[in-house]
Amino acid sequence: MALSVSLTINGTARDVTLEDPRVTLLDLLRERLALPGTKKGCDRGQCGACTVLIDGRRTNSCLTLAATLDGAEVTTIEGLADGDRLHPVQAAFIENDGFQCGYCTPGQIMSAVGLIAEGRAGDDPERIREGMSGNICRCAAYHGITLAVQDATRRVEAEEKGDAA
């Protein structure tokens, strides 16, 4: 039984017909909508590689049925940059070596964007590590990730105040 869902993905309205109502958001993004930046890691909601923002909230897309998202706004890693201008979190990850192999990086960045938007990042490394604990990095680049989130928090706050970062 086909089901129609209307979503806004990275600022673009999309009407999608789901042939199988059990398709996850992760599979819809990667296989049907050609948005491969969101990674399939464990496919069980344990690693965070598939983290996206749904209506501004961090969500594991591998556990989210696309059929439940009618009217939702989804932001993926592909939707963060503004043309050639990186999002402050993306820039901070690059400048602070917040990745090694890069597989978990899209999920880490999306989680960091959500954490900062929630006002839960701050500057305390322990608080950041706790807030990012749903995202696993097999390369153990946690020190760089923590530094990147601290730096990105300052950048986002400066942008919100209208200062140059």
N, C-alpha and C positions, 0 to 999 in steps of 0.2 A: 504494500500500500504506500503510494508516494505521498510525501508531505512537503508543503511549501513553507519556507522560513525566510523572513526578511531580516537582514542584519546590516549593520554598518561596520565595515571592516577597514581599519586604517583611514577613516573619513569618507569612504565610498559606500554608498547604499548598494546592497547586493540582495537579489531575490534568488534563493537557491531551492531547487527541488531535491529532496532527499528520497532516494529509492528505498533506502533502508533506514527506518527511524532509529536504529541503534548506532548509527555512525557517530563517532566522536568528533568534537571540534578539531582536535589534532589531525585526524585523518581528512576531514573536510578541507582544512587549510592546506595541507601538504599535497594531497592527491587530487583534489578537485579545483582548488583555487590558485594553484601554482605559487604558494607562499611557503617555501621550504625552510625558512629561517627558524621556525619553531621545531625543535628537535624531538624525536621519539627516543627516549632513553629506556626507562624500565617499563613503560606502558602500564604502570600500576600506581602512579601518583606518589612514588617514593623518592624520586631523584630531582624533580623540579626542572629538568631540561625543557619541558614543554610549557613552561609558565608563560601566560599571556595576561593581558588586562581585560577583564569583562566589566563594563560599566565602571572602570577605574579601579577594580579590585583584582588583586593577584589571584590567578586561578590555574590549576593544572588542567590543561586542555585535553589530556588523555583520559581524564575522568568525567569530562563534561559532554553530555549528549548534545549534539548540534540542534536537535529538535526542541530543546528546552530554551533556546536562545532567541526566539522570535522577538524582534524589537530591540535586541541588545546591541551595545557598541563594543566591538572587539578591537584591541590594539595589539599588534604583533611587533616583533623586532623590526620588520620592514617598514612599519609606520612611525618610527621614532624620529629619524632624521628629517630635516627640512631641506630637501634637495641635497646639496653638497655639505650643508651645515649639520654636523652631528649633534645629537641630543647631548646635553651636559654629562649624562651618565655614560654614554658611549665614549665620549672624549676622555673622561676620567679613567675608564677601564683601559684605554690605550696608553695613556700617559703614566699610569701606575702599575702597569704589567698585571692587570687583573685577570689574566688568562694564560694558559700554556697551550694545550692542544686546541682549545676553542670550542669543543663540542658542547659544553655546558654554558658557554658564554651568553647566548641569546636568552636563556632562562634566567641566568644570574642577573643580566642587565634588566630584564623586565621585572624581576623581583625587586631589584634595587629601586627602579622607578616607582613601583608601588609603595615600597617601604618609605621612601622619601616623601611621596605624596600623602601618605598616612600620617606624616609627622613623627614617625617612630625611629628614624635613623639616628639623628643627633650626631655627636662626635665621639661618643663612648664606644671603643672597639668591642667591648663585651655585648653591649646593647645591639650593635650592628650584627655581630655574629649570631646572636639569638634571633634577630629579625630575619636573617638570611638562612636560618638553619634548615629550611625546607628545600634548599638547593645544594646538591652534592657536587663536588668537583673531584673527580678521580685523580687528577694531577696534584691536588692539594695546594692550589694557588690561593688559599684562603687569606694569607697576609696581604697580597696584592688586591684581592677583592675587597677586603676591609678598608684598605687605604683608598681604593677607588670610590667606595661608597662615602667615606668621609669627605673626600675631595668633591664628589658630585653634589653632596648635600650643600657644601659651601657655594658651589657654582649655581645651583638651583635657587638658593636663597638670595644670592647676588642678582640673578636675573629677575627674581620677583620684586626686588627692591629697585630695579632699573639700573643697577651698577654693572659695569663691565667686569667680567670674570677674568 
